[in-house]
Amino acid sequence: MENKQHKDEILEKGIVHISVHIRRPNSHDSRGSPSYDNQYISLITQINQKYTRLNIKHHFHIMSQGKIEDFKNYSSLCENMTIHLNELPEVAFHRMVISDILMTNASSYSYTAALLSKGLIFYKKFWHTGAKKWKHF
């Protein structure tokens, strides 16, 4: 696991890339956000076990803000994970759009990425209605 901050990162071909948007309260948005950590951890664990069993190369990308120590519950899930913290919003957004799988948060930011994505979407229900083809969790 590493904390990468690249301006121009291209996802490696031949690997299923799973982006996960973990919205945390920040200095620019005081509305706060409920923590869905248990739901994300459960879904990440299920996908990791399935793809490992099927021998499918995959990599998780956690996009969020904060300090790395606040993500210990994620970093211990699997070795094939990169936690991207505090990176440029357009870089994280681009990664979410081009990933094979996207797990949204109750956030217009990842919701908009899901609208542009051609991948499989796991949608965290909130006031924006998700597309019918999206998997709700």
C-alpha positions as CSV (number, residue, x, y, z in Angstrom):
1,M,0.0,0.0,0.0
2,E,1.3,3.4,-0.9
3,N,0.1,7.0,-0.8
4,K,0.6,8.3,-4.4
5,Q,0.0,11.8,-5.7
6,H,0.5,11.8,-9.5
7,K,-0.8,14.6,-11.7
8,D,-0.8,12.2,-14.8
9,E,-1.5,8.7,-13.7
10,I,-2.7,6.1,-16.2
11,L,-4.2,3.0,-14.8
12,E,-2.2,-0.1,-15.7
13,K,-3.8,-2.3,-18.4
14,G,-4.7,-5.9,-17.7
15,I,-5.8,-5.2,-14.1
16,V,-9.4,-4.5,-12.9
17,H,-9.2,-1.1,-11.2
18,I,-11.7,-0.4,-8.4
19,S,-12.1,3.2,-7.2
20,V,-13.7,3.9,-3.9
21,H,-14.7,7.4,-2.9
22,I,-14.6,7.8,0.9
23,R,-16.0,11.3,1.7
24,R,-14.7,12.8,4.9
25,P,-15.5,16.2,6.5
26,N,-13.0,18.8,5.4
27,S,-12.2,22.5,5.8
28,H,-14.1,23.4,2.6
29,D,-17.3,21.6,3.5
30,S,-18.6,21.6,7.1
31,R,-21.7,19.6,6.3
32,G,-20.0,16.5,7.4
33,S,-20.7,13.0,6.0
34,P,-21.9,9.9,7.7
35,S,-19.3,7.2,7.9
36,Y,-20.1,4.2,5.8
37,D,-16.8,2.4,6.5
38,N,-18.4,-0.9,7.5
39,Q,-20.3,-1.1,4.2
40,Y,-17.3,-0.2,2.1
41,I,-15.1,-2.6,4.0
42,S,-17.6,-5.4,3.5
43,L,-17.9,-4.7,-0.3
44,I,-14.2,-4.4,-0.8
45,T,-13.6,-7.7,1.1
46,Q,-16.3,-9.4,-1.1
47,I,-14.8,-8.1,-4.4
48,N,-11.3,-8.9,-3.3
49,Q,-12.2,-12.5,-2.3
50,K,-14.1,-13.1,-5.5
51,Y,-11.4,-11.8,-7.8
52,T,-8.7,-13.5,-5.9
53,R,-10.6,-16.8,-6.1
54,L,-11.0,-16.3,-9.8
55,N,-7.4,-15.4,-10.2
56,I,-8.3,-12.0,-11.7
57,K,-5.7,-9.2,-11.2
58,H,-7.3,-6.3,-9.5
59,H,-6.3,-3.1,-7.6
60,F,-8.3,-0.9,-5.2
61,H,-7.9,2.9,-5.2
62,I,-9.2,4.7,-2.2
63,M,-9.8,8.4,-2.8
64,S,-10.2,10.7,0.2
65,Q,-8.9,13.4,2.3
66,G,-7.2,13.3,5.6
67,K,-4.2,11.5,7.2
68,I,-3.1,8.0,6.4
69,E,-3.5,6.9,10.0
70,D,-7.3,7.5,9.6
71,F,-7.4,4.7,7.0
72,K,-5.8,1.8,8.9
73,N,-9.1,-0.1,8.7
74,Y,-8.7,0.0,4.9
75,S,-5.0,-0.5,4.5
76,S,-5.1,-3.8,6.4
77,L,-7.7,-5.2,4.0
78,C,-5.4,-6.3,1.2
79,E,-2.0,-5.5,-0.3
80,N,-3.4,-4.6,-3.7
81,M,-4.6,-1.2,-2.6
82,T,-3.4,2.4,-3.0
83,I,-4.8,5.1,-0.7
84,H,-4.8,8.4,-2.6
85,L,-5.2,11.2,0.0
86,N,-5.5,15.0,-0.6
87,E,-4.6,14.8,-4.3
88,L,-5.8,17.2,-6.9
89,P,-9.6,16.8,-7.3
90,E,-9.4,16.5,-11.1
91,V,-6.9,13.6,-10.8
92,A,-9.1,11.6,-8.4
93,F,-12.2,12.4,-10.5
94,H,-10.5,11.2,-13.6
95,R,-9.4,8.0,-11.9
96,M,-13.0,7.4,-10.7
97,V,-14.4,7.9,-14.2
98,I,-11.9,5.5,-16.0
99,S,-11.9,2.8,-13.3
100,D,-13.6,-0.5,-14.2
101,I,-15.6,-0.4,-10.9
102,L,-16.6,2.7,-8.9
103,M,-18.0,2.8,-5.4
104,T,-19.6,6.1,-4.9
105,N,-20.3,7.9,-1.6
106,A,-23.2,10.1,-0.7
107,S,-21.6,12.9,-2.7
108,S,-22.3,14.8,-5.9
109,Y,-18.5,14.5,-6.7
110,S,-18.5,10.7,-7.1
111,Y,-22.1,10.7,-8.4
112,T,-21.0,12.9,-11.3
113,A,-18.0,10.6,-11.9
114,A,-20.4,7.7,-12.0
115,L,-22.6,9.4,-14.6
116,L,-19.5,9.7,-16.9
117,S,-18.2,6.2,-16.1
118,K,-18.6,3.2,-18.5
119,G,-17.7,0.8,-15.6
120,L,-19.8,-1.0,-13.0
121,I,-21.2,1.4,-10.4
122,F,-21.9,0.6,-6.8
123,Y,-24.1,3.5,-5.7
124,K,-24.4,4.8,-2.2
125,K,-28.0,6.0,-2.1
126,F,-28.6,9.7,-1.2
127,W,-30.8,12.5,-2.6
128,H,-29.6,12.1,-6.2
129,T,-31.4,9.2,-7.8
130,G,-29.0,6.5,-9.2
131,A,-29.3,4.9,-12.6
132,K,-31.3,1.7,-12.8
133,K,-28.3,-0.3,-13.9
134,W,-26.2,0.8,-10.9
135,K,-26.0,-1.6,-7.9
136,H,-27.3,0.1,-4.8
137,F,-25.6,-0.7,-1.4
